[in-house]
Amino acid sequence: MGSISDVKGIKVGHAVDSQGITGISVVLCEDGAVGSAVVVGGAPGTRETDLLRPSYTTNEVHGVFLTGGSAFGLNAAEGIVRYLEERQIGFDTGIAKVPIVAGAVIFDLGVGDPRCRPTPDMAYAACVDAGRGEPLSGNVGAGIGATVGKLFGPEYLMKSGLGNGYVQLENGVSVGCVMVVNAVGDVYDPGTGQILAGAYDRKSRRFLNCGNPQESGGRPGGFEDLAGRSTTIGVVATDAPLTKEECRRVAIMALGGLAQAIRPVFTPFDGDTIFVVSTGKSGHGSLESSGLRAPLVSQIGIAAQHVVRDAVVDAVTGCRGLAGIPARCDLGL
């Protein structure tokens, strides 16, 4: 399986604090990319998502980060900005080149040491790491502290991680993504409907089924302790030449991939966020006068659903147990 790094103009790097069990993943677009984002979860932690709205002035983005550390992790962006500034990469204001760096966080403070958060130096190291080696899944980058199946309480959750997805369309356009899956709900195999990871009772050796409304409403203690502790965040990239508005449409369509693989999703307790970047390096050039823009965007949006879905599955099948939290592979599922 390919990854987002197979999209022309994209590099990906990771850094982890294995003792504190937190990490950061960075998607670099060093030549600049058109970008947008959609935030649908009720408890997001994000940076520069307003700037990526279609009606706002700046079209260019130079990096997107996915990080642990909850809101504390947003401070790590300074390391990415420093890395890009040293290389004279950024939006040219005429006075200085200002790197445009967007990002989102997951809450992983309950897995490792809550005093440990991704730092600017870790983010800088992830940038240095970008483009080196093969794509990684599971307990890597921001996925090291990710878990799923929190709806029935921490005693039932399972380990998750970071996942990759990639597809190349018949016209040669590439669409790839990287996702960090830290959801309240369960992760399903979209093809079979089988639960792959989620709220799991190790005594009875069964999933509790977070997606069943009759079961999920009866959890003792209510939902109060879930607030702000979960999210699924990711970046979709394409080398097709899309506009900012089209990137947002692809991001909206990409949410369908989350809905196919995670139940429940987009809850008040998740901060679900998807970024979409377009490098325009596919060689197709401008399609402004071809009359094919809507079909192209639809194709890319369908592909985005597919790769997001694949990446979510990859996140829970590619990880391993950590800090006493079992992964699917540890339970013999």
Stockholm file with secondary structure:
# STOCKHOLM 1.0

chainA/1-333         MGSISDVKGIKVGHAVDSQGITGISVVLCEDGAVGSAVVVGGAPGTRETDLLRPSYTTNEVHGVFLTGGSAFGLNAAEGIVRYLEERQIGFDTGIAKVPIVAGAVIFDLGVGDPRCRPTPDMAYAACVDAGRGEPLSGNVGAGIGATVGKLFGPEYLMKSGLGNGYVQLENGVSVGCVMVVNAVGDVYDPGTGQILAGAYDRKSRRFLNCGNPQESGGRPGGFEDLAGRSTTIGVVATDAPLTKEECRRVAIMALGGLAQAIRPVFTPFDGDTIFVVSTGKSGHGSLESSGLRAPLVSQIGIAAQHVVRDAVVDAVTGCRGLAGIPARCDLGL
#=GR chainA/1-333 SS CCCGGGSTTCEEEEEEETTTTEEEEEEEEEEEEEEEEEECSSSCCEESTTTTSTTSSCCEEEEEEEESSGGGGGGGHHHHHHHHHHTTCSEECSSCEECCEEEEECCCTTTSCTTCCCCHHHHHHHHHHTTCSSCCCBSSGGGGGCEECCTTCGGGCEECCEEEEEEECTTSCEEEEEEEEECSSEEECTTTCCEEESSEETTTTEECCTTCHHHHTTCTTTTGGGTTCBEEEEEEEECSCCCHHHHHHHHHHHHHHHHHHEESCSCTTBCCEEEEEECCCSSCCCCTTTTCHHHHHHHHHHHHHHHHHHHHHHHHHSCCCBTTBCCGGGGTC
#=GC SS_cons         CCCGGGSTTCEEEEEEETTTTEEEEEEEEEEEEEEEEEECSSSCCEESTTTTSTTSSCCEEEEEEEESSGGGGGGGHHHHHHHHHHTTCSEECSSCEECCEEEEECCCTTTSCTTCCCCHHHHHHHHHHTTCSSCCCBSSGGGGGCEECCTTCGGGCEECCEEEEEEECTTSCEEEEEEEEECSSEEECTTTCCEEESSEETTTTEECCTTCHHHHTTCTTTTGGGTTCBEEEEEEEECSCCCHHHHHHHHHHHHHHHHHHEESCSCTTBCCEEEEEECCCSSCCCCTTTTCHHHHHHHHHHHHHHHHHHHHHHHHHSCCCBTTBCCGGGGTC
//
